């Protein structure tokens, strides 16, 4: 094997799988801080954290609710004797589990499993990694974090109002104040598509085309509608899109949501009658969070009243919204060093005193790293600064402990 090929093979063995990443300590600290602030804002609105497994039954992940994401599920092979029995059969029989591709499908299963122990109106927070076997590219990964809130059991617009207020507050908590939310309603969208002359059985195909408006423009969408449905539908599409481009009044069905949210977040909502959202399970209001510095949405969600009922046998109202963590993390500049982080430099003969002083500093609220005295203090401090440490102290009077420290900023 040529040496260059060997190097390439070695690199593939020591790098993470394509589309997945390692995070250095400071990067992880920044990410933890962002998640903590988002969850804190959600919790302030009365939502409660839950946790679901990374794996779900493959039947549930491929039930038709996940849209195109179902094609991207990482499947887990059966094990042992079950796998041996499945070999030689249809490929679908080889797997019984899959990695979750979002947090909504697991939530509906969670609710079906635990609903007897949960309140009538259940407000959930979920954060965690999800996995999709898509082609890795800039800003798109195979493993990424989502931050979701959902309300189950409330069929009123108040659920949407709370979700939107909490999400905008969560974004503000991490320094994103210029995000806006586009809103539509699936019934309004379906009515508009029917008015174009598209049969109800073809609404899904029409939605796929309309969803490309940002990329194709009005003429491009009309051309694709012509290819799918003919000249008459294409002409109606051009007329419809041209009209709403200049005037889109908020419909009565969404007015309550707009009025309530706008009082707390003026100018943050915009009615967009062309908003589609790709997931097939949406039944009512749908929303998408946009930011001027992002090339795509940084969050979204909607109402999915029919989804929980598939597992319970009775309809249950449900609505949720997700913040795309990886995208918002890219918008937020690196957090400054943690203000309460402290490096305690000590002489090795004072090790026990250093341990005691560390305990005192921790009790006082500091995050403390112990470092034996180096030959060059400035070199050590430069390194610690890049790791996110904010201050340092030299243990010059061991007998005085924490009270004797002179804490100084690094840099």
Secondary structure, DSSP 4 states (H G I P E B T S, - for coil): --HHHHHHHHHHHHSPPTT-----HHHHHHHHHHHHHHHHHHHHTT-EE----SEEEHHHHTSSSSGGGGGGPPEEE--HHHHHHHTTS-GGGGEEEEE-SSSHHHHHHHHHHHGGGS-SSEEEEEEEEEE--PPPBTTB-SEEEEEEEEEES--SHHHHHHHHHHHHHHHHHTT----EEEEEEHHHHHHHHHHTT--GGGHHHHHHHHTTHHHHHHHHHHHHHHHHH-HHHHHHHHHHHHHHHH--PPPHHHHHHHHHHHHHSTT-EEE-TT---S-TT--SEEEEEE-TT-SS-SEEEEE-TTTTHHHHSS---EEEEEEEHHHHHHHSPPPPPEEEEEEEEE-GGGHHHHHHHHHHHHHTT-EEEEEEPPS-HHHHHHHHHHTTEEEEEE---GGGGGGG---EE--
